[in-house]
C-alpha cells in the first residue's frame, strides 16, 4: 500500500519500458495530462497503450457533447460506488455547463430534469447499463433517435471504459479528491 493509503504501485518514469514511455507520451499528447488510472494501466504496457487510445478518443473525439459525456460517467461511477471517479466527474459535469439542479439531482441519486432529449437518453442508457435485463425498447429507441447509432456506440464505449476506470480506482482505494 502506498503512503497515501491507496493500493496503487507507481512506476517511476525512469523505470518505464519503451512501451510504457510511449503510452505515457501518447496520453500526454492526446489529452495534455496523464489520467490517474494510468498508474494502474502501466503495469500492463500493452493494455496502457490500447486503453489510453480509447480514453483519448472518448475524451476528444466522440459523438457525445462534454455535458453528455460527464452525465454518463457520473451515473456509471455512482452505480459502481467509485468515490474518486464520481466526485471528479461531478466537478466535470459542472464545468461542462450542466445546470446546478442537474448536478444536485445527480449527487442525490435522483433523476434530473435534463435540458435536452439527448441528455435524457444518455442518462437512461447509463442508468440501465448494468441492469440484469436490457434497456426497454422505448429507452433503446429514444437513444437511437437522439444519438444515432454512432452516438450510441460511443456512449457504450464510454460506459465500458468508465466501468473499468471506476472498478480500478475503487479496488485500488483511491479516495475522492486524490491526485
Helices and strands as residue ranges (DSSP letters): G 13-15, H 18-31, H 38-41, H 45-60, H 66-79, H 83-95, H 100-108, H 117-128, H 137-171
